[in-house]
Amino acid sequence: MLVVCAPDSFKGSLSAVEAARAMADGVRDADPQAACREVPMADGGEGFVDVIDAALDARRLTVAVHDHSGSPASADLALAGDTAYLDIASAAGLTLVAPEDRDIMTATSRGVGELVLAALDAGARRLVVGLGGSGTNDAGAGMLDALGVHFLDEGGALVSPSPAALASIVAVDASRIDPRLSDVEVVLASDVTNPLVGPDGASHVFGPQKGASSEQVRTLDRALAHLARCCERAMGADHAAEPGAGAAGGLGYAFLQFLTARMRPGVEVVADALRLREQIRGADLVLTGEGSVDAQTLGGKTPIGVARIAHDEGVPVVIIAGNVGDDADVLLDHGVTAIVPTPRGAAPLEELIARSGRDLRSATASVIRIFESRRRGAAS
């Protein structure tokens, strides 16, 4: 039997690489003769570069950047040929700064710009950017500042573009943006389709997750709308309403507006890079999953992306998750054969996290035993 293990990370407990290994161990516990293909997955969020690095013959680079609080930090990128894979969470991720030190009004995406420059310095001609897990809400102004875009106030002085300062910008000068970017293809990997501003925009939907109060959400939304008007005057076009412009606190907008990027579902980008369809073709079973699944998984999360490919190839797919929402059964109408939770018995959260790898391995072994029993029954 050939089983493909293609999970995303179980956030807070297992990386995608660790989850795929735990699944493969569970398969072999149930059937020592089974063959396993471990294909750790991601949908553009945290762990994007780790997944690419694990699957491709990539060169890993660690570069010095500033996190979204302005403190020195390091971030990774993966180089495969002339393509650089970037994970914005490694340079401006919410988890990089302790909760008590976070300030959404001063947090900037400058570190993402520094990561882009490092990719250019390494010879990249194509950037594949995982948009997810950001701690910023500055419409990518910090990134653009690092790339050479100038933001000017009424007196013509340069503005350091933190969210709190965006309202003071009256002009945008993109003439000094790094010229190498004109010859670079940029692909954005994200499952977010929100516009930049408005009730469905970056500030209203994602700002509270980053610590923004109700008043700050309104202030941020006005500031981002003001910045977009200034950028439209400078560039002669406006991408603020495009699906995905609100991704990563508006970093999607900056890439679309200034770097002529194109947006693709993150799981599709990763699946293409890892040649997932070829890995699944001819398999007997596909296992996928992540920390939690529910009806929102249909919005482009890894498990449904894997399930759609497996369904196209006529291979049954089982989702194994740490938490299964009450509405998760809707996934069964979209190519998923079964959904299995991992926890065994009630326990405090800390204990569940600590034993998550063991529970995933055990749940996988149970799935394989049931699957093989049904196959034997069908054969007889």
C-alpha beads as a LAMMPS data file, in Angstrom:
LAMMPS data file: protein, C-alpha beads

380 atoms
379 bonds

1 atom types
1 bond types

-500.0 500.0 xlo xhi
-500.0 500.0 ylo yhi
-500.0 500.0 zlo zhi

Masses

1 110.0

Atoms # bond

1 1 1 0.000 0.000 0.000
2 1 1 1.205 3.509 -0.876
3 1 1 0.128 6.356 1.425
4 1 1 0.844 10.055 0.860
5 1 1 1.145 12.072 4.100
6 1 1 0.568 15.729 3.226
7 1 1 -0.413 17.748 6.324
8 1 1 0.020 21.408 7.178
9 1 1 1.455 22.366 10.563
10 1 1 -0.518 21.797 13.744
11 1 1 0.050 25.341 14.974
12 1 1 1.527 25.592 18.416
13 1 1 2.494 21.945 18.556
14 1 1 3.858 20.387 15.338
15 1 1 5.507 21.769 12.227
16 1 1 4.302 20.385 8.907
17 1 1 7.510 18.342 8.669
18 1 1 6.937 16.871 12.141
19 1 1 3.268 16.190 11.382
20 1 1 4.100 14.356 8.152
21 1 1 6.666 12.258 10.007
22 1 1 4.184 11.400 12.778
23 1 1 1.632 10.342 10.161
24 1 1 4.188 8.182 8.359
25 1 1 5.168 6.545 11.658
26 1 1 1.491 5.793 12.304
27 1 1 1.100 4.223 8.875
28 1 1 4.074 1.940 9.519
29 1 1 2.800 1.073 13.018
30 1 1 -0.341 -0.331 11.406
31 1 1 1.330 -1.797 8.321
32 1 1 5.127 -2.177 8.407
33 1 1 5.094 -3.059 4.700
34 1 1 3.345 0.145 3.610
35 1 1 5.220 2.731 1.571
36 1 1 4.905 6.379 2.616
37 1 1 5.544 9.624 0.810
38 1 1 5.991 12.493 3.256
39 1 1 4.953 15.766 1.629
40 1 1 4.751 18.501 4.317
41 1 1 2.429 21.264 3.123
42 1 1 1.602 24.927 3.766
43 1 1 -0.850 27.486 2.451
44 1 1 1.374 30.575 2.570
45 1 1 1.422 31.164 6.306
46 1 1 4.065 30.379 8.883
47 1 1 6.308 27.494 7.881
48 1 1 6.072 28.262 4.153
49 1 1 9.855 28.416 3.683
50 1 1 10.421 25.381 5.910
51 1 1 8.140 23.289 3.701
52 1 1 9.799 24.458 0.483
53 1 1 13.257 23.935 1.936
54 1 1 12.379 20.395 3.022
55 1 1 11.043 19.396 -0.389
56 1 1 13.269 21.142 -2.906
57 1 1 16.995 21.217 -3.479
58 1 1 16.970 24.743 -2.059
59 1 1 19.691 26.887 -0.565
60 1 1 18.673 28.310 2.803
61 1 1 19.784 31.848 3.638
62 1 1 19.445 33.565 7.002
63 1 1 19.517 37.367 6.751
64 1 1 19.486 40.228 9.234
65 1 1 16.213 42.187 9.314
66 1 1 14.157 44.237 11.741
67 1 1 11.012 42.757 13.265
68 1 1 7.789 44.761 13.276
69 1 1 8.797 46.521 16.507
70 1 1 12.061 47.681 14.919
71 1 1 14.310 45.339 16.885
72 1 1 17.111 43.403 15.146
73 1 1 16.002 39.952 14.045
74 1 1 16.847 37.262 11.518
75 1 1 14.688 35.805 8.779
76 1 1 15.078 32.919 6.344
77 1 1 14.534 32.533 2.639
78 1 1 14.971 29.541 0.359
79 1 1 16.598 29.773 -3.076
80 1 1 15.884 27.206 -5.775
81 1 1 17.483 28.241 -9.052
82 1 1 16.566 31.882 -9.618
83 1 1 13.427 31.653 -7.468
84 1 1 13.404 32.906 -3.887
85 1 1 10.714 31.693 -1.495
86 1 1 9.962 34.202 1.266
87 1 1 7.865 33.858 4.389
88 1 1 6.757 37.310 5.577
89 1 1 5.997 35.881 9.020
90 1 1 9.721 35.293 9.508
91 1 1 10.374 39.040 9.183
92 1 1 7.151 40.617 10.454
93 1 1 5.348 37.757 12.176
94 1 1 3.001 38.402 15.056
95 1 1 4.748 35.805 17.218
96 1 1 8.151 37.509 16.889
97 1 1 7.185 40.093 19.495
98 1 1 5.875 39.272 22.968
99 1 1 2.210 40.245 23.490
100 1 1 3.095 42.851 26.099
101 1 1 5.486 44.561 23.661
102 1 1 3.141 44.751 20.656
103 1 1 1.886 48.122 19.411
104 1 1 -0.157 47.934 16.221
105 1 1 0.173 51.703 15.668
106 1 1 3.980 51.583 15.429
107 1 1 4.475 48.102 13.959
108 1 1 5.922 48.214 10.445
109 1 1 6.687 45.754 7.674
110 1 1 10.176 47.135 7.037
111 1 1 11.725 43.734 7.711
112 1 1 9.826 42.270 4.751
113 1 1 11.461 44.852 2.481
114 1 1 14.852 43.921 3.891
115 1 1 14.084 40.269 3.162
116 1 1 13.127 41.140 -0.445
117 1 1 16.396 43.061 -0.883
118 1 1 18.351 40.074 0.419
119 1 1 16.640 37.869 -2.177
120 1 1 17.589 40.324 -4.927
121 1 1 21.174 40.437 -3.667
122 1 1 21.243 36.622 -3.881
123 1 1 20.330 36.800 -7.575
124 1 1 16.609 36.009 -7.430
125 1 1 14.600 36.858 -10.542
126 1 1 11.354 35.443 -9.214
127 1 1 9.877 35.909 -5.750
128 1 1 7.260 33.580 -4.289
129 1 1 5.969 35.228 -1.134
130 1 1 4.003 33.476 1.576
131 1 1 1.549 36.020 3.009
132 1 1 0.374 35.000 6.433
133 1 1 0.940 35.420 10.150
134 1 1 1.897 39.102 10.036
135 1 1 1.914 41.384 13.054
136 1 1 1.563 44.563 10.979
137 1 1 -1.243 46.715 9.592
138 1 1 0.637 49.345 7.573
139 1 1 -0.447 48.438 4.002
140 1 1 3.146 47.424 3.340
141 1 1 4.416 51.000 3.703
142 1 1 7.357 49.856 5.830
143 1 1 8.361 47.324 3.192
144 1 1 8.086 49.935 0.446
145 1 1 10.196 52.372 2.469
146 1 1 12.954 49.757 2.695
147 1 1 12.713 49.187 -1.066
148 1 1 13.256 52.874 -1.842
149 1 1 9.765 54.387 -2.019
150 1 1 9.641 57.826 -0.396
151 1 1 6.667 59.059 1.609
152 1 1 6.468 62.844 1.991
153 1 1 4.529 65.158 4.285
154 1 1 3.039 68.550 3.434
155 1 1 6.407 70.260 3.774
156 1 1 8.175 67.731 1.546
157 1 1 9.964 66.012 4.419
158 1 1 10.342 62.244 4.518
159 1 1 7.834 60.371 6.671
160 1 1 8.855 57.180 8.439
161 1 1 5.708 55.248 7.547
162 1 1 4.401 53.615 10.698
163 1 1 0.618 53.230 10.856
164 1 1 0.404 56.207 13.217
165 1 1 2.161 58.400 10.638
166 1 1 0.272 57.363 7.490
167 1 1 -2.285 60.170 7.830
168 1 1 0.495 62.783 7.544
169 1 1 1.568 61.553 4.087
170 1 1 0.518 63.800 1.192
171 1 1 2.761 62.485 -1.603
172 1 1 4.420 59.225 -2.641
173 1 1 7.574 59.081 -4.764
174 1 1 8.271 55.643 -6.262
175 1 1 11.023 56.829 -8.620
176 1 1 13.745 55.557 -6.289
177 1 1 12.391 52.039 -5.799
178 1 1 15.088 49.415 -6.322
179 1 1 15.385 49.131 -10.140
180 1 1 15.989 45.384 -9.976
181 1 1 12.320 44.923 -9.083
182 1 1 11.245 45.905 -12.594
183 1 1 12.660 42.613 -13.918
184 1 1 11.372 40.369 -11.123
185 1 1 8.223 38.245 -11.217
186 1 1 6.349 38.276 -7.900
187 1 1 3.829 35.591 -6.949
188 1 1 1.840 35.970 -3.723
189 1 1 0.767 32.802 -1.931
190 1 1 -2.271 33.481 0.231
191 1 1 -5.758 32.209 0.994
192 1 1 -6.964 35.697 1.996
193 1 1 -9.313 37.480 -0.429
194 1 1 -10.087 40.597 1.628
195 1 1 -9.675 44.087 0.118
196 1 1 -7.436 46.671 1.751
197 1 1 -10.075 48.815 3.456
198 1 1 -13.701 48.791 4.529
199 1 1 -15.650 46.425 6.771
200 1 1 -14.017 43.405 5.111
201 1 1 -10.578 45.035 4.935
202 1 1 -7.310 44.407 6.718
203 1 1 -7.965 46.649 9.719
204 1 1 -11.485 45.517 10.563
205 1 1 -10.981 41.789 9.978
206 1 1 -7.412 41.190 11.105
207 1 1 -6.566 44.236 13.245
208 1 1 -8.220 42.896 16.409
209 1 1 -6.196 39.688 16.122
210 1 1 -3.084 41.863 16.319
211 1 1 -4.194 43.790 19.375
212 1 1 -6.026 46.732 17.783
213 1 1 -8.828 48.262 19.852
214 1 1 -12.137 49.247 18.252
215 1 1 -10.981 52.862 18.049
216 1 1 -7.624 51.856 16.569
217 1 1 -9.367 49.711 13.963
218 1 1 -11.292 52.756 12.728
219 1 1 -8.168 54.910 12.784
220 1 1 -6.164 52.304 10.882
221 1 1 -8.847 51.838 8.251
222 1 1 -8.956 55.606 7.596
223 1 1 -5.144 55.738 7.462
224 1 1 -4.915 52.895 4.946
225 1 1 -7.618 54.461 2.775
226 1 1 -5.737 57.769 2.839
227 1 1 -2.461 56.062 1.902
228 1 1 -4.173 54.245 -0.981
229 1 1 -5.426 57.566 -2.382
230 1 1 -1.893 58.980 -2.240
231 1 1 -0.503 55.887 -3.953
232 1 1 -3.173 56.046 -6.639
233 1 1 -2.151 59.625 -7.475
234 1 1 1.485 58.551 -7.657
235 1 1 0.988 55.378 -9.711
236 1 1 -2.075 56.185 -11.805
237 1 1 -3.785 52.985 -10.703
238 1 1 -5.455 51.629 -7.601
239 1 1 -5.345 48.004 -6.408
240 1 1 -6.889 48.565 -2.977
241 1 1 -10.128 46.785 -3.869
242 1 1 -8.482 43.724 -5.404
243 1 1 -9.012 40.379 -3.654
244 1 1 -6.040 39.766 -1.378
245 1 1 -5.021 43.422 -1.023
246 1 1 -5.846 43.146 2.671
247 1 1 -3.644 40.097 3.216
248 1 1 -0.930 40.395 5.870
249 1 1 -2.087 43.781 7.121
250 1 1 -2.143 45.204 3.613
251 1 1 1.188 43.819 2.433
252 1 1 -0.815 42.223 -0.364
253 1 1 -1.785 45.720 -1.496
254 1 1 1.823 46.958 -1.546
255 1 1 2.956 44.019 -3.662
256 1 1 0.021 44.424 -6.050
257 1 1 0.280 48.207 -6.313
258 1 1 4.039 48.635 -6.657
259 1 1 5.526 45.276 -7.674
260 1 1 2.868 44.153 -10.215
261 1 1 2.471 40.936 -8.266
262 1 1 -0.148 38.308 -8.982
263 1 1 -2.100 36.489 -6.304
264 1 1 -2.557 32.714 -6.164
265 1 1 -4.076 30.448 -3.509
266 1 1 -1.212 29.515 -1.245
267 1 1 -1.928 25.810 -1.203
268 1 1 -1.855 25.751 -5.023
269 1 1 1.530 27.480 -5.063
270 1 1 2.964 24.969 -2.611
271 1 1 1.327 22.020 -4.363
272 1 1 2.867 23.070 -7.676
273 1 1 6.313 23.610 -6.154
274 1 1 6.201 20.208 -4.434
275 1 1 4.605 18.473 -7.458
276 1 1 1.907 17.176 -5.155
277 1 1 -0.337 15.884 -7.943
278 1 1 2.453 13.631 -9.197
279 1 1 3.134 12.456 -5.630
280 1 1 -0.547 11.521 -5.193
281 1 1 -1.076 9.904 -8.585
282 1 1 -1.210 6.120 -8.149
283 1 1 -1.390 6.222 -4.340
284 1 1 -3.902 4.146 -2.370
285 1 1 -4.660 6.782 0.282
286 1 1 -3.881 10.410 1.070
287 1 1 -3.679 11.733 4.621
288 1 1 -3.772 15.464 5.309
289 1 1 -4.732 17.741 8.187
290 1 1 -3.797 20.620 10.463
291 1 1 -4.457 21.829 13.974
292 1 1 -8.108 22.683 13.408
293 1 1 -10.611 22.124 10.599
294 1 1 -14.124 23.482 10.154
295 1 1 -16.277 24.974 7.408
296 1 1 -13.767 27.812 6.950
297 1 1 -11.254 25.233 5.730
298 1 1 -13.121 25.453 2.416
299 1 1 -11.694 28.962 1.986
300 1 1 -8.404 27.641 0.641
301 1 1 -6.732 25.968 3.605
302 1 1 -4.272 23.160 3.043
303 1 1 -6.548 20.162 3.801
304 1 1 -9.171 21.118 1.207
305 1 1 -6.502 21.945 -1.378
306 1 1 -4.919 18.526 -0.908
307 1 1 -8.345 16.861 -0.926
308 1 1 -9.304 18.437 -4.248
309 1 1 -6.156 17.177 -5.926
310 1 1 -6.615 13.688 -4.444
311 1 1 -10.256 13.652 -5.561
312 1 1 -9.201 14.612 -9.103
313 1 1 -6.797 11.679 -9.096
314 1 1 -9.415 9.258 -7.756
315 1 1 -7.581 8.692 -4.461
316 1 1 -9.473 8.670 -1.123
317 1 1 -8.369 11.305 1.366
318 1 1 -8.733 11.466 5.140
319 1 1 -8.275 14.630 7.184
320 1 1 -6.795 14.180 10.655
321 1 1 -6.991 17.280 12.864
322 1 1 -6.373 18.320 16.433
323 1 1 -9.773 19.972 16.594
324 1 1 -12.778 19.210 14.376
325 1 1 -15.455 21.907 14.294
326 1 1 -19.156 21.080 14.474
327 1 1 -19.574 22.312 10.897
328 1 1 -16.605 20.389 9.471
329 1 1 -18.808 17.733 7.860
330 1 1 -19.382 20.133 4.963
331 1 1 -15.910 19.061 3.799
332 1 1 -17.315 15.619 3.064
333 1 1 -19.150 17.171 0.117
334 1 1 -15.854 18.341 -1.397
335 1 1 -13.830 15.194 -1.952
336 1 1 -13.015 14.313 1.660
337 1 1 -13.651 10.668 2.609
338 1 1 -13.482 11.057 6.394
339 1 1 -12.463 13.489 9.150
340 1 1 -10.745 12.125 12.260
341 1 1 -9.799 14.034 15.454
342 1 1 -6.490 13.231 17.140
343 1 1 -6.986 13.782 20.903
344 1 1 -7.488 10.663 23.002
345 1 1 -9.499 11.624 26.068
346 1 1 -9.858 14.960 27.834
347 1 1 -6.751 16.701 29.128
348 1 1 -5.463 20.225 29.819
349 1 1 -4.364 22.146 26.720
350 1 1 -0.691 21.989 27.701
351 1 1 -0.850 18.212 27.896
352 1 1 -2.674 17.920 24.560
353 1 1 0.026 20.049 22.908
354 1 1 2.812 18.019 24.492
355 1 1 1.418 14.713 23.259
356 1 1 0.121 15.969 19.872
357 1 1 2.709 14.026 17.873
358 1 1 1.916 10.810 19.706
359 1 1 -1.833 11.328 19.300
360 1 1 -1.464 12.079 15.583
361 1 1 0.593 8.933 15.123
362 1 1 -2.010 6.858 16.979
363 1 1 -4.955 8.344 15.056
364 1 1 -3.171 7.650 11.780
365 1 1 -2.557 4.020 12.729
366 1 1 -6.273 3.635 13.481
367 1 1 -7.181 5.091 10.076
368 1 1 -4.842 2.672 8.317
369 1 1 -6.228 -0.352 10.182
370 1 1 -9.789 0.611 9.251
371 1 1 -8.802 1.337 5.641
372 1 1 -7.009 -1.992 5.218
373 1 1 -9.864 -3.886 6.883
374 1 1 -12.326 -2.359 4.411
375 1 1 -10.011 -3.194 1.495
376 1 1 -9.751 -6.809 2.629
377 1 1 -13.522 -6.979 2.996
378 1 1 -14.056 -5.569 -0.494
379 1 1 -11.546 -8.005 -1.975
380 1 1 -13.277 -11.014 -0.446

Bonds

1 1 1 2
2 1 2 3
3 1 3 4
4 1 4 5
5 1 5 6
6 1 6 7
7 1 7 8
8 1 8 9
9 1 9 10
10 1 10 11
11 1 11 12
12 1 12 13
13 1 13 14
14 1 14 15
15 1 15 16
16 1 16 17
17 1 17 18
18 1 18 19
19 1 19 20
20 1 20 21
21 1 21 22
22 1 22 23
23 1 23 24
24 1 24 25
25 1 25 26
26 1 26 27
27 1 27 28
28 1 28 29
29 1 29 30
30 1 30 31
31 1 31 32
32 1 32 33
33 1 33 34
34 1 34 35
35 1 35 36
36 1 36 37
37 1 37 38
38 1 38 39
39 1 39 40
40 1 40 41
41 1 41 42
42 1 42 43
43 1 43 44
44 1 44 45
45 1 45 46
46 1 46 47
47 1 47 48
48 1 48 49
49 1 49 50
50 1 50 51
51 1 51 52
52 1 52 53
53 1 53 54
54 1 54 55
55 1 55 56
56 1 56 57
57 1 57 58
58 1 58 59
59 1 59 60
60 1 60 61
61 1 61 62
62 1 62 63
63 1 63 64
64 1 64 65
65 1 65 66
66 1 66 67
67 1 67 68
68 1 68 69
69 1 69 70
70 1 70 71
71 1 71 72
72 1 72 73
73 1 73 74
74 1 74 75
75 1 75 76
76 1 76 77
77 1 77 78
78 1 78 79
79 1 79 80
80 1 80 81
81 1 81 82
82 1 82 83
83 1 83 84
84 1 84 85
85 1 85 86
86 1 86 87
87 1 87 88
88 1 88 89
89 1 89 90
90 1 90 91
91 1 91 92
92 1 92 93
93 1 93 94
94 1 94 95
95 1 95 96
96 1 96 97
97 1 97 98
98 1 98 99
99 1 99 100
100 1 100 101
101 1 101 102
102 1 102 103
103 1 103 104
104 1 104 105
105 1 105 106
106 1 106 107
107 1 107 108
108 1 108 109
109 1 109 110
110 1 110 111
111 1 111 112
112 1 112 113
113 1 113 114
114 1 114 115
115 1 115 116
116 1 116 117
117 1 117 118
118 1 118 119
119 1 119 120
120 1 120 121
121 1 121 122
122 1 122 123
123 1 123 124
124 1 124 125
125 1 125 126
126 1 126 127
127 1 127 128
128 1 128 129
129 1 129 130
130 1 130 131
131 1 131 132
132 1 132 133
133 1 133 134
134 1 134 135
135 1 135 136
136 1 136 137
137 1 137 138
138 1 138 139
139 1 139 140
140 1 140 141
141 1 141 142
142 1 142 143
143 1 143 144
144 1 144 145
145 1 145 146
146 1 146 147
147 1 147 148
148 1 148 149
149 1 149 150
150 1 150 151
151 1 151 152
152 1 152 153
153 1 153 154
154 1 154 155
155 1 155 156
156 1 156 157
157 1 157 158
158 1 158 159
159 1 159 160
160 1 160 161
161 1 161 162
162 1 162 163
163 1 163 164
164 1 164 165
165 1 165 166
166 1 166 167
167 1 167 168
168 1 168 169
169 1 169 170
170 1 170 171
171 1 171 172
172 1 172 173
173 1 173 174
174 1 174 175
175 1 175 176
176 1 176 177
177 1 177 178
178 1 178 179
179 1 179 180
180 1 180 181
181 1 181 182
182 1 182 183
183 1 183 184
184 1 184 185
185 1 185 186
186 1 186 187
187 1 187 188
188 1 188 189
189 1 189 190
190 1 190 191
191 1 191 192
192 1 192 193
193 1 193 194
194 1 194 195
195 1 195 196
196 1 196 197
197 1 197 198
198 1 198 199
199 1 199 200
200 1 200 201
201 1 201 202
202 1 202 203
203 1 203 204
204 1 204 205
205 1 205 206
206 1 206 207
207 1 207 208
208 1 208 209
209 1 209 210
210 1 210 211
211 1 211 212
212 1 212 213
213 1 213 214
214 1 214 215
215 1 215 216
216 1 216 217
217 1 217 218
218 1 218 219
219 1 219 220
220 1 220 221
221 1 221 222
222 1 222 223
223 1 223 224
224 1 224 225
225 1 225 226
226 1 226 227
227 1 227 228
228 1 228 229
229 1 229 230
230 1 230 231
231 1 231 232
232 1 232 233
233 1 233 234
234 1 234 235
235 1 235 236
236 1 236 237
237 1 237 238
238 1 238 239
239 1 239 240
240 1 240 241
241 1 241 242
242 1 242 243
243 1 243 244
244 1 244 245
245 1 245 246
246 1 246 247
247 1 247 248
248 1 248 249
249 1 249 250
250 1 250 251
251 1 251 252
252 1 252 253
253 1 253 254
254 1 254 255
255 1 255 256
256 1 256 257
257 1 257 258
258 1 258 259
259 1 259 260
260 1 260 261
261 1 261 262
262 1 262 263
263 1 263 264
264 1 264 265
265 1 265 266
266 1 266 267
267 1 267 268
268 1 268 269
269 1 269 270
270 1 270 271
271 1 271 272
272 1 272 273
273 1 273 274
274 1 274 275
275 1 275 276
276 1 276 277
277 1 277 278
278 1 278 279
279 1 279 280
280 1 280 281
281 1 281 282
282 1 282 283
283 1 283 284
284 1 284 285
285 1 285 286
286 1 286 287
287 1 287 288
288 1 288 289
289 1 289 290
290 1 290 291
291 1 291 292
292 1 292 293
293 1 293 294
294 1 294 295
295 1 295 296
296 1 296 297
297 1 297 298
298 1 298 299
299 1 299 300
300 1 300 301
301 1 301 302
302 1 302 303
303 1 303 304
304 1 304 305
305 1 305 306
306 1 306 307
307 1 307 308
308 1 308 309
309 1 309 310
310 1 310 311
311 1 311 312
312 1 312 313
313 1 313 314
314 1 314 315
315 1 315 316
316 1 316 317
317 1 317 318
318 1 318 319
319 1 319 320
320 1 320 321
321 1 321 322
322 1 322 323
323 1 323 324
324 1 324 325
325 1 325 326
326 1 326 327
327 1 327 328
328 1 328 329
329 1 329 330
330 1 330 331
331 1 331 332
332 1 332 333
333 1 333 334
334 1 334 335
335 1 335 336
336 1 336 337
337 1 337 338
338 1 338 339
339 1 339 340
340 1 340 341
341 1 341 342
342 1 342 343
343 1 343 344
344 1 344 345
345 1 345 346
346 1 346 347
347 1 347 348
348 1 348 349
349 1 349 350
350 1 350 351
351 1 351 352
352 1 352 353
353 1 353 354
354 1 354 355
355 1 355 356
356 1 356 357
357 1 357 358
358 1 358 359
359 1 359 360
360 1 360 361
361 1 361 362
362 1 362 363
363 1 363 364
364 1 364 365
365 1 365 366
366 1 366 367
367 1 367 368
368 1 368 369
369 1 369 370
370 1 370 371
371 1 371 372
372 1 372 373
373 1 373 374
374 1 374 375
375 1 375 376
376 1 376 377
377 1 377 378
378 1 378 379
379 1 379 380
